[in-house]
Every structure is written in C-alpha cells, then in structure tokens.
Amino acid sequence: MTVACKCHGVSGSCVLKTCWRQLPQFRAVGARLLARYDTAWPTAFSRHGTTLVRHRPDSVLAGPARDGDGGPRRRRRRRKRQRDDGRRRISKDQLVYVAQSLDYCPSTDGRRCLRRSAVSSQTGRLGQADCESLCCGRGYNEYHSTTSVRCRCKFVWCCRVACDVCRRTENHIVCKFRQGE
C-alpha cells in the first residue's frame, strides 16, 4: 500500500490536507511479482513437515564429515536443536516453490504466436510470445486468410447506411503439432 495525499484550499494553498492509503499501479505490482518470480527459492518441508525451509543441495549433505587427517570426525552424541541460521531462513516477502513447474511445451500445439521481428518492438518480458520460444523448437506454420468486411460506412439521409465492401488479408502463425499425433 502507498500513501496518497491531496491538498484543499484557495488557489492550491494547502489549508487542509487529506491522505489515504491506496494500492500501487497495476503495472508496478506486476513488475514486482515478475521480479520475485525470477528470484524464487526452492524449498522443502522440514523434517517434521510443519514448516518450509530453504532446500539445501544434496552435495552439501553427501558424504561423511572428515577431520584434517582424512579420518572420520567424531560427532558428539548430544542432540542439538537445529539452528535456523540466515542461510535457511525464509523472509515473509520471498516467493518460494516446493516443486518444479511442469513442462508446458505439449500444450502449445496449434497456438498462435508472433514472429520475432513483430515482438522486438514490444517492451518487457511479458507479452513476448515469439514463435521460437512458444513453439518449443517444433517450428510453426503460416496461414493467410482473406475476409470481406463492411468499410467506409456513411449515413444516408433518413434511415439508411451505405457501406463499401473491403477485403482484409490476415496472417496467422500457428505452432506445429508434435510428431506422431
């Protein structure tokens, strides 16, 4: 939430100031969510299954601990409660995930896309549904369709509209289907 204020008074003088809390611009919220999505952490449930903790790679846990001479290090039998240090703590505003996303490539069969040259004029990562990435390397087909539409319509005095018939050609670019289907 952000604080917004407005001044009231004669010719802009701030005799009375009214403030309120409001949601930020939608585009700002979307950009912030996208930034968090790009930096999301893998997590796992704790040993007791009650809390989420940062996932540690298996390489850190693999192999016995050894001391300086290469022999196994003796561990104390005393049970210590696992410390929640900064490496494993998850902040409240951090975006996390428990499982990897599914592969969405099979569901893009027959989907419309844009050529890279048409996409380059767009800004930002969202909306860049270019055929190279959307079709997952399967390629795409281009179709042309011509339709007749009414255009240059004019109102003719008392009760009639006269229009010309125009032909419109559209290009449709569609992802190819997977082999074997």
N, C-alpha and C positions, 0 to 999 in steps of 0.2 A: 504494500500500500504506500502511496505517496501523499504528501500534504499539498493541497492546492488552496490558494487564498485569493480573495477579491477585495478591492478597496471600494468603499462607497463614500461619496461626498461631492460637493460642488466642484465642477471642472477638474475632476481627478484627484482632489485632495483626499487624503486617507483619514477621514474623520472616524469612520467605522470600518473595521477590517473583519471579514468573515472568512474562516478557514474550515476546511473539511478534509477528510481522508478519502481518496479515490483510487481505483485500480489504475495501473500504468497503461500506456498504449498497448494495444494487442500485438503489434509488431515487436515491441520491446519484450513482451512476455515470451513470444515465440522464439526470438533470438536467444534469450536466456535459457529456455528449455533445450534448444538445439546445442548450445554450448555445454550444458550439463550432460546431454545425451552423448556427446563426443568424448566426455571425460568420465563416463560411468565406470564404477569399480565392480569387479566380480566379487561376489560374497558367498558365504555358505552359512548354514545354521551351526550354532555352537554344539559342543558335544552333547549337551542336554537337550538341544533342539528348541531352546527358548529365546535365543537372541541371534541376530545376524552379526557376523564378524567378517572382516576382510579375508578373502581367500588367499592363503599362502601357497605359492607354487610347491609342487611335490619335491622339487630339487632341494629345497630348504630342509624338508623333513626327512629326506632319504639318507640312509647310511648311518652307522653308529658314530657317536661322538668319540673323538680320539684326542689324547693329550699330545704334548710336544714330541715324545719319542715314538709315536705311531701306535702305541698300545691303547686298548680301550680305556677311556676315562671312567673313573669310579664315580657313580652318582649317589647322592645321599638318598636314603630311603624315606626321609621325611617328606610328607605330602605338602606341597606348597600350592596355594591357590594361584591359578594362572593370572599373572598381572596383565591388565589391559593397557598396554603402552600405546604411544602415539601412532605406531605403525599399523595397528589393527583397529583403532577407534574409528567409528563412522560418525561423521557430523550429521546433524539433522537436515541440512540442506544438500547433502551429497546424494546424487542419483546412483542407485545400485541395481544389480541384477543377480538372480540366483542361477539362471540357466541361459545358455546362448540362444540367440534368436534362430528361428527356423530358416531354411533356405527358401526364399521366395521366388526363385527363378522359375520353377514349374508353373506358377500361377500367372506368369506374364505372357503366356501363349495367346496370340491374337489381340494383344493390347496395342492401342495407338501410341505413337511416340513422335518425337521431333528429330530432325536432322541436327547435327552438332552446330552447323552454321546458324540455324534459327535459334538455338539455345544460347549461343555465345553472347547475344545481346541482353539476355536476362541476367539479373544480379542475384547473388546468393546461392547457397547450395540447394535450397528447396526449389522445386519447380523445374530443375534441370533434368527432365525426363528424356534425355537424349537416347537415341536408339542403341548406341554402343553399350551403355551400361544397363539400360532397362531390359534389353533382349538377351542379356547374359551370354553374348557371343554367338547366338544362334543365327543372327542376321535378321533381315526384315524385307518385306515386300512393299512395293509402292503401287497404289491403285489411283486411277483418275476417274472421276465421275462428273458428268455434266447434267445439270438440272435446269429446268425452266422456272423462272420466278417472275412475279409482277414487280415492275420498277417504274420510276418516273411517273408516279400517280398524280393526277390533277383532279380537282373538284370541278365538275361542270355544273353550271347554274341549275339549280333545283333538282336535286335528288339523284345525281349520278356521279360516279367516279370513273374516270378513264385512265387506264394504265397501259404501258408498253409491256411486251414480254421480252425479258432478257435471259440470256443463257449464262450460267455460272459454272465454271470448272473448278473443282476442288481436288486437292491431292490428299490422299490418305496413306499414311505409312504405318504398317502393322507388323508386329513381331511375328517371326515364323514359328510354326508349331514344332515340337520336339519330334525327332525321328521315331518311327515305329507307332505313330498314332494316326 
